[in-house]
């Protein structure tokens, strides 16, 4: 399979975070370690940035929060997110990503 095709089928992972958050730093590390082993689309959202107010309203007291989604169809519509909150391990991230990729197949 071509690497670009693999990324198209990959899970979409979004980490909601904020600066100065020790749990967020640990979450970023865990996600980074998993991403070294398997490719997936990844984005970080700093909820304290003014443009991200909608996410601040939802997750202000819950960061870090990890959303894992997959494309439900060719139009790129995303599934409802599976979520991890606060403290999560590399194994939990990898399992959720794997589950999302299986659901997409």
N, CA, C and O atoms as a DFTB+ gen file, in Angstrom:
420 C
 N C O
     1  1       0.840      -1.167       0.000
     2  2       0.000       0.000       0.000
     3  2       0.894       1.241       0.000
     4  3       1.906       1.285       0.699
     5  1       0.522       2.219      -0.766
     6  2       1.284       3.457      -0.813
     7  2       1.183       4.204       0.512
     8  3       0.133       4.176       1.153
     9  1       2.267       4.876       0.937
    10  2       2.214       5.604       2.211
    11  2       1.098       6.637       2.262
    12  3       0.474       6.817       3.308
    13  1       0.832       7.325       1.142
    14  2      -0.232       8.325       1.153
    15  2      -1.600       7.661       1.291
    16  3      -2.487       8.208       1.946
    17  1      -1.778       6.505       0.689
    18  2      -3.038       5.779       0.848
    19  2      -3.205       5.338       2.292
    20  3      -4.313       5.369       2.827
    21  1      -2.123       4.931       2.922
    22  2      -2.162       4.513       4.332
    23  2      -2.603       5.674       5.211
    24  3      -3.402       5.478       6.127
    25  1      -2.105       6.872       4.957
    26  2      -2.506       8.027       5.750
    27  2      -3.958       8.393       5.504
    28  3      -4.638       8.867       6.414
    29  1      -4.450       8.177       4.271
    30  2      -5.849       8.461       4.000
    31  2      -6.740       7.565       4.849
    32  3      -7.805       7.986       5.300
    33  1      -6.305       6.338       5.063
    34  2      -7.084       5.380       5.841
    35  2      -6.784       5.473       7.338
    36  3      -7.460       4.837       8.146
    37  1      -5.797       6.244       7.701
    38  2      -5.375       6.323       9.089
    39  2      -6.410       7.042       9.946
    40  3      -7.230       7.821       9.460
    41  1      -6.337       6.751      11.213
    42  2      -7.181       7.442      12.174
    43  2      -6.797       8.916      12.226
    44  3      -5.664       9.286      11.916
    45  1      -7.742       9.742      12.618
    46  2      -7.463      11.156      12.871
    47  2      -7.435      11.337      14.381
    48  3      -8.418      11.058      15.068
    49  1      -6.304      11.804      14.891
    50  2      -6.096      11.962      16.321
    51  2      -5.907      13.445      16.626
    52  3      -5.074      14.113      16.015
    53  1      -6.688      13.950      17.577
    54  2      -6.594      15.353      17.978
    55  2      -6.383      15.403      19.481
    56  3      -7.145      14.816      20.249
    57  1      -5.334      16.117      19.893
    58  2      -5.051      16.301      21.311
    59  2      -5.424      17.721      21.703
    60  3      -4.882      18.687      21.165
    61  1      -6.345      17.841      22.634
    62  2      -6.739      19.144      23.174
    63  2      -5.891      19.386      24.408
    64  3      -5.863      18.567      25.327
    65  1      -5.197      20.522      24.422
    66  2      -4.156      20.771      25.397
    67  2      -4.112      22.242      25.768
    68  3      -4.898      23.041      25.260
    69  1      -3.198      22.596      26.649
    70  2      -2.908      23.995      26.973
    71  2      -1.461      24.085      27.452
    72  3      -0.895      23.103      27.931
    73  1      -0.879      25.250      27.320
    74  2       0.504      25.470      27.753
    75  2       0.593      25.363      29.277
    76  3      -0.340      25.726      29.993
    77  1       1.727      24.861      29.754
    78  2       1.971      24.786      31.187
    79  2       1.222      23.664      31.892
    80  3       1.079      23.688      33.114
    81  1       0.753      22.700      31.148
    82  2      -0.024      21.581      31.705
    83  2       0.863      20.336      31.703
    84  3       1.181      19.794      30.644
    85  1       1.256      19.891      32.884
    86  2       2.116      18.713      32.997
    87  2       1.477      17.451      32.448
    88  3       2.148      16.657      31.789
    89  1       0.177      17.252      32.710
    90  2      -0.512      16.088      32.155
    91  2      -0.528      16.147      30.634
    92  3      -0.438      15.117      29.967
    93  1      -0.643      17.367      30.083
    94  2      -0.642      17.537      28.622
    95  2       0.711      17.137      28.041
    96  3       0.777      16.505      26.987
    97  1       1.786      17.506      28.730
    98  2       3.125      17.138      28.255
    99  2       3.283      15.616      28.217
   100  3       3.847      15.074      27.267
   101  1       2.787      14.930      29.244
   102  2       2.848      13.472      29.269
   103  2       2.001      12.885      28.147
   104  3       2.417      11.934      27.486
   105  1       0.814      13.450      27.930
   106  2      -0.066      12.971      26.861
   107  2       0.606      13.138      25.500
   108  3       0.554      12.233      24.668
   109  1       1.241      14.299      25.269
   110  2       1.943      14.536      23.999
   111  2       3.043      13.496      23.797
   112  3       3.215      12.971      22.697
   113  1       3.777      13.207      24.854
   114  2       4.844      12.208      24.764
   115  2       4.261      10.849      24.374
   116  3       4.783      10.179      23.482
   117  1       3.184      10.445      25.036
   118  2       2.583       9.142      24.743
   119  2       2.084       9.064      23.306
   120  3       2.276       8.049      22.636
   121  1       1.449      10.121      22.831
   122  2       0.958      10.144      21.451
   123  2       2.132      10.086      20.477
   124  3       2.076       9.373      19.476
   125  1       3.184      10.830      20.767
   126  2       4.372      10.851      19.910
   127  2       5.004       9.464      19.805
   128  3       5.424       9.052      18.724
   129  1       5.070       8.751      20.914
   130  2       5.658       7.410      20.903
   131  2       4.825       6.459      20.041
   132  3       5.380       5.653      19.294
   133  1       3.514       6.548      20.142
   134  2       2.652       5.696      19.322
   135  2       2.801       6.072      17.852
   136  3       2.845       5.198      16.986
   137  1       2.876       7.350      17.575
   138  2       2.974       7.819      16.189
   139  2       4.277       7.372      15.530
   140  3       4.332       7.252      14.306
   141  1       5.309       7.127      16.300
   142  2       6.562       6.603      15.748
   143  2       6.372       5.181      15.221
   144  3       7.056       4.764      14.287
   145  1       5.443       4.442      15.822
   146  2       5.222       3.041      15.450
   147  2       4.171       2.862      14.365
   148  3       4.216       1.891      13.610
   149  1       3.229       3.786      14.282
   150  2       2.159       3.660      13.282
   151  2       1.717       5.049      12.873
   152  3       1.521       5.917      13.723
   153  1       1.558       5.265      11.583
   154  2       1.181       6.602      11.110
   155  2      -0.294       6.890      11.357
   156  3      -1.147       6.011      11.232
   157  1      -0.571       8.127      11.707
   158  2      -1.942       8.608      11.762
   159  2      -1.924      10.116      11.624
   160  3      -0.909      10.768      11.868
   161  1      -3.059      10.658      11.232
   162  2      -3.195      12.107      11.107
   163  2      -3.310      12.681      12.508
   164  3      -4.112      12.212      13.316
   165  1      -2.497      13.712      12.797
   166  2      -2.404      14.222      14.164
   167  2      -2.479      15.731      14.176
   168  3      -1.881      16.403      13.336
   169  1      -3.218      16.256      15.132
   170  2      -3.284      17.700      15.339
   171  2      -3.373      17.971      16.833
   172  3      -3.931      17.182      17.596
   173  1      -2.809      19.102      17.231
   174  2      -2.944      19.578      18.603
   175  2      -3.761      20.855      18.582
   176  3      -3.596      21.701      17.704
   177  1      -4.645      20.982      19.564
   178  2      -5.469      22.176      19.686
   179  2      -5.230      22.762      21.071
   180  3      -5.588      22.156      22.081
   181  1      -4.621      23.949      21.111
   182  2      -4.433      24.669      22.374
   183  2      -5.739      25.381      22.673
   184  3      -6.101      26.337      21.987
   185  1      -6.443      24.922      23.691
   186  2      -7.771      25.468      23.965
   187  2      -7.733      26.905      24.465
   188  3      -8.771      27.564      24.519
   189  1      -6.560      27.401      24.829
   190  2      -6.457      28.762      25.350
   191  2      -6.262      29.806      24.252
   192  3      -6.334      31.003      24.527
   193  1      -6.019      29.377      23.025
   194  2      -5.898      30.301      21.898
   195  2      -7.288      30.869      21.623
   196  3      -8.259      30.115      21.562
   197  1      -7.396      32.182      21.458
   198  2      -8.720      32.787      21.275
   199  2      -9.570      32.143      20.177
   200  3     -10.787      32.045      20.329
   201  1      -8.963      31.707      19.088
   202  2      -9.726      31.074      18.006
   203  2     -10.324      29.722      18.404
   204  3     -11.185      29.195      17.700
   205  1      -9.877      29.165      19.521
   206  2     -10.348      27.852      19.954
   207  2     -11.307      27.935      21.143
   208  3     -11.429      26.992      21.925
   209  1     -11.977      29.068      21.263
   210  2     -12.886      29.277      22.399
   211  2     -13.943      28.184      22.505
   212  3     -14.303      27.788      23.614
   213  1     -14.447      27.690      21.380
   214  2     -15.474      26.635      21.442
   215  2     -14.954      25.407      22.175
   216  3     -15.701      24.760      22.910
   217  1     -13.659      25.076      21.979
   218  2     -13.075      23.924      22.655
   219  2     -12.756      24.249      24.110
   220  3     -12.852      23.378      24.974
   221  1     -12.378      25.493      24.387
   222  2     -12.147      25.900      25.778
   223  2     -13.435      25.743      26.574
   224  3     -13.414      25.260      27.706
   225  1     -14.553      26.149      25.987
   226  2     -15.842      26.038      26.672
   227  2     -16.179      24.587      27.009
   228  3     -16.843      24.319      28.011
   229  1     -15.729      23.667      26.187
   230  2     -16.032      22.241      26.395
   231  2     -15.019      21.590      27.341
   232  3     -15.407      20.835      28.233
   233  1     -13.717      21.875      27.153
   234  2     -12.667      21.109      27.822
   235  2     -11.783      21.899      28.795
   236  3     -10.718      21.416      29.179
   237  1     -12.197      23.085      29.194
   238  2     -11.339      23.929      30.022
   239  2     -10.791      23.206      31.253
   240  3      -9.632      23.404      31.617
   241  1     -11.597      22.381      31.890
   242  2     -11.167      21.714      33.123
   243  2     -10.851      20.234      32.913
   244  3     -10.711      19.487      33.881
   245  1     -10.739      19.811      31.664
   246  2     -10.542      18.387      31.368
   247  2      -9.261      18.059      30.622
   248  3      -8.953      16.878      30.463
   249  1      -8.494      19.041      30.153
   250  2      -7.315      18.716      29.357
   251  2      -6.315      17.926      30.185
   252  3      -6.213      18.109      31.398
   253  1      -5.582      17.052      29.522
   254  2      -5.630      16.747      28.103
   255  2      -6.798      15.823      27.751
   256  3      -7.216      14.972      28.538
   257  1      -7.297      16.027      26.550
   258  2      -8.346      15.166      26.000
   259  2      -7.886      14.733      24.615
   260  3      -7.412      15.551      23.826
   261  1      -8.027      13.463      24.326
   262  2      -7.637      12.919      23.032
   263  2      -8.884      12.439      22.306
   264  3      -9.663      11.650      22.842
   265  1      -9.068      12.923      21.076
   266  2     -10.140      12.443      20.199
   267  2      -9.515      11.537      19.149
   268  3      -8.496      11.894      18.559
   269  1     -10.100      10.388      18.909
   270  2      -9.677       9.497      17.831
   271  2     -10.899       9.250      16.956
   272  3     -11.936       8.786      17.429
   273  1     -10.757       9.571      15.666
   274  2     -11.854       9.436      14.716
   275  2     -11.348       8.772      13.442
   276  3     -10.143       8.625      13.240
   277  1     -12.290       8.370      12.579
   278  2     -11.930       7.848      11.269
   279  2     -12.898       8.423      10.250
   280  3     -13.994       8.867      10.594
   281  1     -12.478       8.409       8.983
   282  2     -13.343       8.885       7.900
   283  2     -14.404       7.826       7.632
   284  3     -14.089       6.671       7.347
   285  1     -15.663       8.237       7.729
   286  2     -16.770       7.294       7.533
   287  2     -17.068       7.044       6.066
   288  3     -17.653       6.018       5.717
   289  1     -16.670       7.975       5.203
   290  2     -16.995       7.834       3.779
   291  2     -15.976       8.578       2.939
   292  3     -15.092       9.242       3.479
   293  1     -16.091       8.474       1.621
   294  2     -15.139       9.107       0.703
   295  2     -15.166      10.624       0.792
   296  3     -14.193      11.286       0.432
   297  1     -16.278      11.179       1.272
   298  2     -16.379      12.637       1.412
   299  2     -15.585      13.141       2.616
   300  3     -15.448      14.350       2.805
   301  1     -15.063      12.226       3.428
   302  2     -14.246      12.618       4.565
   303  2     -15.028      12.923       5.828
   304  3     -14.472      13.462       6.785
   305  1     -16.319      12.586       5.845
   306  2     -17.116      12.793       7.055
   307  2     -16.527      11.941       8.173
   308  3     -16.266      10.753       7.985
   309  1     -16.319      12.550       9.335
   310  2     -15.658      11.853      10.435
   311  2     -16.653      11.174      11.368
   312  3     -17.775      11.642      11.564
   313  1     -16.212      10.070      11.931
   314  2     -16.995       9.356      12.932
   315  2     -17.089      10.200      14.204
   316  3     -16.357      11.174      14.377
   317  1     -17.993       9.812      15.075
   318  2     -18.016      10.422      16.401
   319  2     -16.700      10.066      17.080
   320  3     -16.208       8.948      16.924
   321  1     -16.123      11.006      17.835
   322  2     -14.821      10.712      18.443
   323  2     -14.916       9.731      19.600
   324  3     -15.839       9.779      20.412
   325  1     -13.942       8.849      19.650
   326  2     -13.684       8.053      20.844
   327  2     -12.711       8.900      21.643
   328  3     -11.812       9.505      21.058
   329  1     -12.859       8.965      22.961
   330  2     -12.096       9.928      23.748
   331  2     -11.335       9.268      24.889
   332  3     -11.760       8.273      25.476
   333  1     -10.188       9.876      25.172
   334  2      -9.423       9.568      26.377
   335  2      -9.249      10.881      27.129
   336  3      -8.997      11.922      26.522
   337  1      -9.383      10.831      28.445
   338  2      -9.262      12.028      29.272
   339  2      -8.111      11.905      30.266
   340  3      -7.806      10.814      30.750
   341  1      -7.483      13.029      30.560
   342  2      -6.525      13.239      31.642
   343  2      -5.266      12.377      31.540
   344  3      -4.300      12.775      30.889
   345  1      -5.266      11.235      32.156
   346  2      -4.084      10.363      32.188
   347  2      -4.357       9.150      31.306
   348  3      -5.284       8.378      31.551
   349  1      -3.529       9.000      30.275
   350  2      -3.667       7.814      29.430
   351  2      -2.301       7.361      28.969
   352  3      -1.375       8.158      28.820
   353  1      -2.196       6.069      28.747
   354  2      -0.920       5.439      28.413
   355  2      -0.748       5.309      26.902
   356  3      -1.690       5.492      26.130
   357  1       0.472       4.990      26.506
   358  2       0.743       4.688      25.093
   359  2      -0.145       3.542      24.631
   360  3      -0.693       3.582      23.529
   361  1      -0.289       2.526      25.465
   362  2      -1.082       1.356      25.089
   363  2      -2.543       1.739      24.862
   364  3      -3.178       1.224      23.942
   365  1      -3.079       2.627      25.680
   366  2      -4.465       3.053      25.498
   367  2      -4.633       3.830      24.194
   368  3      -5.623       3.657      23.483
   369  1      -3.658       4.685      23.888
   370  2      -3.702       5.442      22.634
   371  2      -3.625       4.483      21.455
   372  3      -4.426       4.574      20.525
   373  1      -2.662       3.562      21.491
   374  2      -2.491       2.627      20.384
   375  2      -3.728       1.750      20.193
   376  3      -4.125       1.473      19.060
   377  1      -4.323       1.323      21.270
   378  2      -5.536       0.509      21.178
   379  2      -6.685       1.274      20.550
   380  3      -7.402       0.736      19.707
   381  1      -6.867       2.515      20.950
   382  2      -7.950       3.332      20.389
   383  2      -7.735       3.622      18.916
   384  3      -8.685       3.585      18.133
   385  1      -6.489       3.913      18.523
   386  2      -6.163       4.134      17.123
   387  2      -6.430       2.859      16.325
   388  3      -7.019       2.914      15.246
   389  1      -6.003       1.720      16.850
   390  2      -6.245       0.450      16.170
   391  2      -7.726       0.167      16.006
   392  3      -8.160      -0.287      14.947
   393  1      -8.498       0.431      17.038
   394  2      -9.954       0.225      16.968
   395  2     -10.580       1.113      15.894
   396  3     -11.463       0.670      15.160
   397  1     -10.126       2.363      15.800
   398  2     -10.656       3.291      14.789
   399  2     -10.319       2.799      13.386
   400  3     -11.156       2.857      12.485
   401  1      -9.099       2.318      13.203
   402  2      -8.704       1.831      11.879
   403  2      -9.479       0.572      11.496
   404  3      -9.832       0.394      10.330
   405  1      -9.743      -0.294      12.455
   406  2     -10.536      -1.508      12.182
   407  2     -11.963      -1.122      11.815
   408  3     -12.549      -1.708      10.905
   409  1     -12.517      -0.159      12.504
   410  2     -13.898       0.272      12.247
   411  2     -14.025       0.863      10.848
   412  3     -15.089       0.788      10.234
   413  1     -12.950       1.445      10.348
   414  2     -12.961       2.071       9.029
   415  2     -12.910       1.025       7.926
   416  3     -13.445       1.246       6.840
   417  1     -12.278      -0.102       8.188
   418  2     -12.091      -1.138       7.167
   419  2     -13.394      -1.762       6.733
   420  3     -13.400      -2.650       5.880
